[in-house]
Amino acid sequence: MQLDDLYRRVIMDHYKNPRNRGTLDQESVTINLNNPTCGDRISLQLQLEAGKVAKAKFTGEGCSISLSSASMMTEAVKGKPLDQALEMADRFSELMKGQPVEFDEYEDLEALSGVNKFPARIKCATLAWNALRKGIADGASN
């Protein structure tokens, strides 16, 4: 099996079977972002406790790239200290710029590496990560 085929399968699996889709019952930080160029929208909820991302859930509509990225991101950052979650967001941005990046802690993210070949789709892939950054900033200021 080609690597591109494997990556496509990972992306489609997260799109068809999203992890952490839904809403949190507990008090949380909620961030609503959209990508007006293609219509993607996401609502990310983060429960931040003791300097960590205790829980993360999302709802939204959009293409397979944006929703898969949201699914992968919520899986990757759950339980992580805030600084580590932000560092992952920075590494994901590097991946979208075409830099070689590995995610030992959650390898599914590497499936989105091919998105950098399609500049219009980079905003789709980074939407959830931008919501994460904003949510951590908003949560830290409260």
Long-range contacts (C-beta under 8 A, 24 or more apart in sequence): 4-114, 6-111, 7-110, 7-111, 7-112, 7-113, 7-114, 8-111, 10-68, 10-108, 10-111, 11-64, 11-65, 11-68, 11-111, 11-112, 12-64, 12-68, 14-67, 14-68, 14-71, 14-72, 14-108, 15-64, 15-67, 15-68, 15-71, 18-58, 18-67, 18-68, 18-70, 18-71, 19-71, 19-72, 19-74, 19-75, 20-56, 20-57, 20-58, 20-71, 20-74, 20-75, 20-78, 21-57, 21-58, 21-59, 21-71, 22-57, 22-59, 23-57, 23-59, 24-55, 24-57, 26-55, 28-55, 29-135, 29-138, 29-139, 29-142, 30-135, 31-131, 31-132, 31-134, 31-135, 31-138, 32-131, 33-127, 33-130, 33-131, 33-134, 34-127, 35-62, 35-66, 35-123, 35-124, 35-127, 37-120, 37-123, 38-62, 38-63, 38-120, 38-123, 38-124, 40-66, 40-123, 40-124, 40-127, 42-66, 42-70, 42-127, 42-128, 42-131, 44-70, 44-74, 44-128, 44-131, 44-132, 44-135, 46-132, 46-135, 46-136, 46-139, 48-82, 48-135, 48-136, 48-139, 48-140, 51-81, 51-82, 52-79, 52-80, 52-81, 52-82, 53-77, 53-78, 53-79, 53-80, 53-82, 53-85, 53-136, 54-78, 54-79, 56-132, 58-128, 58-131, 62-124, 62-127, 63-121, 63-124, 65-112, 65-115, 65-121, 65-124, 65-125, 66-124, 66-125, 66-127, 66-128, 68-111, 68-112, 69-112, 69-124, 69-125, 69-126, 69-127, 69-128, 69-129, 70-127, 70-128, 72-106, 72-108, 72-109, 72-111, 72-112, 73-109, 73-128, 73-129, 73-132, 74-128, 75-106, 75-108, 76-103, 76-105, 76-106, 76-108, 76-109, 77-132, 80-105, 82-136, 82-140, 85-132, 85-136, 86-132, 86-133, 86-136, 89-129, 89-132, 89-133, 92-125, 92-126, 92-129, 93-126, 93-129, 96-122, 96-125, 96-126
